[in-house]
Amino acid sequence: MFKTLFSRSAAAGVPSGSPTLRILKQAHADRVVFFYPGEEGTYIEHAFVTIYENGIVHIKARLEETTTHLQNIEVQWSIPQELEPRNIKLLKPKSRAEEAKSLDGLRPEPPQPDGPTL
């Protein structure tokens, strides 16, 4: 089954001998982190990742290849260099006093009673 699921036709999105299984995403990842209960987190760097519609994830790196379910991993996708932000601005968070002062002008006035005051 493993051989038929990940044959050449599976890479095209149609595994041989089984119902159609769509590929949701297929791309290079900088890092794939594995999370299994009771174990330390491990990772694979510079891998080619294929995510299928049933949640199965096929990970292929230079020295290893594995398959797991999407709920057990976190994928950090590679961003092409032309899409990377060139200028990064760091914003200094306001102190609580400055934040309260800036919010004072935004707070609505409490509603006034419509009737006569006693």
Backbone bond lengths (Angstrom), bond angles and torsions (degrees), N, CA, C in turn:
res aa  C-N    CA-C-N  psi(-1)  N-CA   C-N-CA  omega(-1)  CA-C   N-CA-C  phi
1 M - - - 1.448 - - 1.526 110.69 -
2 F 1.354 116.61 -41.96 1.458 119.85 -179.50 1.515 110.32 -59.34
3 K 1.320 115.85 -41.87 1.453 119.74 -178.45 1.534 111.27 -65.69
4 T 1.331 116.86 -39.95 1.464 118.73 -179.55 1.518 111.52 -75.26
5 L 1.342 117.79 -31.40 1.460 120.34 -178.27 1.519 111.25 -68.49
6 F 1.321 117.23 -35.11 1.448 120.72 -175.78 1.524 111.93 -116.25
7 S 1.298 116.71 36.21 1.458 120.77 175.89 1.521 109.53 -79.48
8 R 1.319 117.52 -178.61 1.468 120.56 179.36 1.518 111.88 -58.01
9 S 1.314 117.37 -37.65 1.460 118.81 -179.61 1.522 110.96 -68.06
10 A 1.343 117.52 -28.92 1.465 119.80 177.01 1.518 110.07 -67.36
11 A 1.327 116.61 -35.43 1.459 119.39 178.69 1.527 110.45 -64.92
12 A 1.326 116.66 -27.07 1.458 120.28 177.47 1.519 111.73 -83.11
13 G 1.345 117.32 -4.64 1.453 120.70 178.01 1.510 113.73 102.19
14 V 1.321 118.78 -1.49 1.463 121.32 -179.71 1.525 108.68 -130.29
15 P 1.353 118.86 96.33 1.451 120.36 178.92 1.526 111.11 -67.68
16 S 1.308 115.31 144.22 1.463 119.01 -179.87 1.520 110.20 -79.00
17 G 1.318 117.37 141.51 1.455 122.63 175.35 1.512 115.23 76.71
18 S 1.314 119.95 11.32 1.463 121.67 178.60 1.524 108.28 -145.70
19 P 1.338 117.43 167.11 1.466 119.97 177.98 1.531 110.35 -59.97
20 T 1.309 115.85 161.84 1.460 120.93 -178.39 1.520 110.65 -60.27
21 L 1.317 115.92 130.14 1.456 122.60 179.46 1.522 107.07 -124.73
22 R 1.331 116.75 109.32 1.448 120.94 -176.28 1.522 111.77 -77.28
23 I 1.322 115.40 148.40 1.455 122.00 173.08 1.520 107.22 -93.14
24 L 1.334 116.71 123.52 1.460 120.67 179.40 1.519 111.75 -82.12
25 K 1.331 116.36 -41.70 1.464 119.83 178.81 1.514 108.44 -153.71
26 Q 1.315 115.09 141.90 1.451 121.73 179.67 1.522 106.53 -143.66
27 A 1.349 116.95 110.56 1.460 120.12 -175.79 1.524 110.20 -163.02
28 H 1.327 114.64 173.51 1.459 120.67 176.29 1.526 109.10 -81.42
29 A 1.320 115.13 144.43 1.463 120.94 178.07 1.525 108.71 -123.99
30 D 1.327 116.04 142.45 1.460 120.33 175.30 1.518 110.41 -69.08
31 R 1.336 115.89 -40.49 1.461 119.68 -177.90 1.525 109.41 -154.41
32 V 1.334 116.15 142.68 1.458 122.91 173.07 1.528 106.10 -121.74
33 V 1.324 116.93 118.50 1.461 122.48 -177.40 1.524 108.53 -103.02
34 F 1.321 116.91 131.51 1.458 123.02 -179.03 1.519 109.60 -101.08
35 F 1.332 116.15 135.35 1.461 122.56 177.83 1.526 108.17 -124.93
36 Y 1.314 117.28 107.12 1.458 121.58 175.49 1.520 107.73 -119.87
37 P 1.342 118.69 135.66 1.472 121.36 -178.12 1.528 111.47 -57.29
38 G 1.329 115.42 133.49 1.457 120.83 176.60 1.515 114.48 81.44
39 E 1.305 118.72 3.12 1.460 121.43 179.79 1.520 109.92 -124.36
40 E 1.318 115.65 157.23 1.457 119.44 175.31 1.518 109.45 -72.65
41 G 1.308 116.72 149.68 1.457 120.63 177.96 1.520 111.40 -67.56
42 T 1.308 117.20 135.28 1.459 122.11 175.59 1.519 108.12 -123.83
43 Y 1.320 116.60 166.34 1.457 118.87 -178.91 1.521 111.09 -148.93
44 I 1.317 114.31 160.33 1.458 123.16 173.48 1.524 106.06 -123.48
45 E 1.336 116.14 132.91 1.463 120.26 179.14 1.515 110.63 -103.61
46 H 1.327 115.89 152.57 1.463 124.17 176.16 1.530 111.36 52.21
47 A 1.321 115.13 65.26 1.466 121.41 -177.48 1.525 110.08 -117.68
48 F 1.328 115.36 159.61 1.455 122.17 173.27 1.525 106.25 -102.63
49 V 1.321 117.32 121.64 1.465 122.33 -171.72 1.519 110.03 -115.34
50 T 1.343 115.41 135.40 1.457 122.25 174.04 1.517 107.86 -122.84
51 I 1.337 116.88 124.72 1.466 121.57 178.06 1.522 107.84 -110.59
52 Y 1.341 116.14 123.57 1.458 122.04 179.02 1.519 109.86 -96.11
53 E 1.330 116.67 160.95 1.461 121.44 -174.75 1.526 113.37 -65.04
54 N 1.333 119.25 -20.70 1.461 121.02 179.20 1.529 112.57 -88.10
55 G 1.344 117.81 5.77 1.462 121.54 176.43 1.516 114.08 94.92
56 I 1.317 117.72 -3.89 1.456 120.74 178.31 1.524 108.47 -76.09
57 V 1.339 115.86 137.82 1.450 121.84 -179.51 1.521 108.16 -122.86
58 H 1.324 116.52 126.01 1.454 122.80 177.91 1.525 107.24 -105.77
59 I 1.332 116.50 123.85 1.455 122.31 -175.49 1.519 107.94 -119.91
60 K 1.321 115.77 126.37 1.463 119.95 -179.29 1.518 108.59 -129.60
61 A 1.330 115.20 118.94 1.458 121.64 176.28 1.525 108.29 -115.56
62 R 1.322 116.37 -179.31 1.454 119.98 -176.85 1.528 112.20 -61.33
63 L 1.326 117.51 -42.39 1.457 120.54 -175.17 1.522 114.73 -107.26
64 E 1.316 118.57 -8.90 1.457 119.68 -178.64 1.521 111.63 -147.51
65 E 1.319 114.34 160.54 1.458 122.28 -179.04 1.521 106.79 -146.02
66 T 1.317 116.78 134.14 1.457 119.86 -178.30 1.524 110.20 -151.05
67 T 1.311 114.86 165.29 1.456 122.70 177.58 1.520 107.76 -131.42
68 T 1.327 116.60 138.21 1.453 121.32 178.59 1.526 108.33 -150.59
69 H 1.320 116.59 -174.58 1.456 121.18 177.49 1.522 108.90 -101.87
70 L 1.314 115.55 151.66 1.459 122.73 -175.97 1.527 113.29 -58.04
71 Q 1.340 117.14 -30.70 1.464 119.77 -177.71 1.524 112.88 -70.23
72 N 1.334 118.08 -13.81 1.461 121.51 -177.00 1.522 113.86 -98.40
73 I 1.320 118.14 1.91 1.460 119.67 -174.67 1.519 112.05 -136.81
74 E 1.322 114.35 166.53 1.456 122.87 169.90 1.518 106.27 -132.36
75 V 1.318 117.20 126.99 1.457 121.58 -177.21 1.518 109.19 -105.40
76 Q 1.329 116.33 127.49 1.461 121.93 174.23 1.526 106.16 -105.39
77 W 1.329 115.99 99.44 1.455 122.15 -173.18 1.519 111.36 -69.68
78 S 1.311 115.39 150.94 1.468 121.43 174.41 1.518 108.65 -76.04
79 I 1.315 116.32 137.36 1.461 121.11 177.68 1.525 106.80 -106.75
80 P 1.326 118.08 125.09 1.466 119.34 177.08 1.524 110.56 -57.93
81 Q 1.334 117.02 143.74 1.466 120.50 -174.32 1.520 113.02 -61.91
82 E 1.333 117.89 -29.72 1.458 118.52 179.77 1.527 111.82 -71.30
83 L 1.357 117.67 -16.39 1.462 120.47 178.95 1.525 112.71 -98.15
84 E 1.335 117.51 -9.37 1.455 120.35 -179.11 1.524 110.11 -68.87
85 P 1.317 117.13 141.13 1.466 119.08 178.07 1.526 110.04 -67.68
86 R 1.321 116.49 135.20 1.462 120.07 -178.38 1.530 111.37 -89.00
87 N 1.310 117.24 -35.98 1.459 121.34 -179.94 1.511 108.71 -113.23
88 I 1.302 115.46 119.97 1.457 120.27 178.97 1.520 107.51 -111.33
89 K 1.320 116.01 125.70 1.458 121.06 179.18 1.523 108.87 -105.42
90 L 1.307 116.38 128.93 1.453 121.88 175.14 1.517 107.90 -98.10
91 L 1.311 115.96 125.53 1.453 120.89 -179.58 1.515 109.24 -100.69
92 K 1.319 115.41 131.12 1.452 120.32 178.20 1.520 108.06 -80.63
93 P 1.338 117.54 123.39 1.469 118.44 179.23 1.527 110.88 -66.36
94 K 1.316 115.69 146.16 1.460 121.09 179.21 1.518 109.41 -72.06
95 S 1.323 115.38 148.83 1.456 119.24 173.49 1.525 108.04 -73.28
96 R 1.295 117.08 163.65 1.471 120.45 -178.52 1.531 111.60 -61.44
97 A 1.309 117.78 -36.23 1.469 120.77 -179.79 1.529 110.16 -66.78
98 E 1.352 117.28 -43.98 1.463 120.43 178.55 1.521 111.01 -65.30
99 E 1.322 116.40 -37.70 1.466 120.40 -179.51 1.522 110.77 -66.52
100 A 1.342 116.94 -43.43 1.463 120.86 179.64 1.528 110.24 -64.83
101 K 1.348 116.70 -39.05 1.458 120.50 -179.87 1.526 111.30 -65.44
102 S 1.345 116.99 -40.94 1.466 119.55 -179.55 1.525 111.51 -71.91
103 L 1.312 118.07 -25.65 1.459 121.23 179.77 1.520 112.93 -82.65
104 D 1.350 117.76 -18.12 1.466 120.40 -179.01 1.522 111.77 -59.14
105 G 1.307 117.97 -39.78 1.462 121.28 -179.66 1.521 112.35 -72.94
106 L 1.329 118.05 -17.11 1.457 121.78 -178.32 1.520 113.82 -93.82
107 R 1.328 116.48 -13.55 1.466 119.59 -177.90 1.521 109.86 -74.96
108 P 1.327 117.70 132.59 1.476 119.40 178.09 1.529 110.44 -73.69
109 E 1.327 114.58 152.30 1.456 120.59 176.14 1.522 108.90 -68.34
110 P 1.332 117.91 144.46 1.459 118.91 177.47 1.526 109.76 -64.62
111 P 1.324 117.76 146.02 1.472 120.08 -178.81 1.527 111.09 -64.56
112 Q 1.335 115.22 140.94 1.455 121.90 178.04 1.522 109.10 -91.14
113 P 1.333 118.18 140.49 1.460 119.12 177.44 1.532 110.87 -65.03
114 D 1.321 116.08 145.18 1.457 120.90 -176.59 1.527 112.95 -80.78
115 G 1.278 117.48 -26.72 1.473 120.53 -175.79 1.498 112.99 -85.68
116 P 1.362 116.78 179.09 1.466 120.08 179.02 1.525 110.07 -69.48
117 T 1.315 115.89 149.73 1.449 120.51 178.84 1.510 108.86 -86.07
118 L 1.292 117.96 146.63 1.463 121.82 -178.46 1.485 112.22 -98.70
